[in-house]
Amino acid sequence: MNTKQFAVSVLNLAPLRAGFDSRQAIEAMTLLAQQTEQLGYCHR
C-alpha cells in the first residue's frame, strides 16, 4: 500500500461543467472556496 501523501488544493477540483462559460466556472470555483473555508479548511 502506498502511504505517500501530497497536498491537493480544493481549487484544483474546481467544477467545470459542460455548457458553463468562464464567468460561471469562476463563480462556481469561488463558491466552492467559500464553502470550504466555512468548513474550516485552510489554504497554505
N, C-alpha and C positions, 0 to 999 in steps of 0.2 A: 504494500500500500504506500502510495506517495503522500507524505505528510507535509510537503513543501507548501508554504503559504505565500501569497502575493496579494498586494493591495489592488483593489478594483474600485474606482470611484463610481458612485451611483450614476454620475453623469455619463460614464462610459456605457450605461444601459439606457440612454435616452430613448424614449419611444419615438419611432419613426414609422408612421402608418401610411399605407397606400392612400394616395389622394390628398395627403397633407401638403400644404405649401410651406415655405420656410418659416413664415410667421407662426403658423400653427404648431410646427415642430418645436420652435423656440419657446412658445407658451407652454407646451406640454413638458418640456425639459425644466422650465422654471418652476412649474407646479410640483414636479417630482422632487426638485431640490428643496423647495419649501416644506413639503410634507416630510421628507427625511430629516430635516433639521428639527421639525416639531417632535419627531420621534426620538430625538436625542443623538442622532448620528452626526458626526462632525467631519469636516474635511481637514486633511493635513497634507 
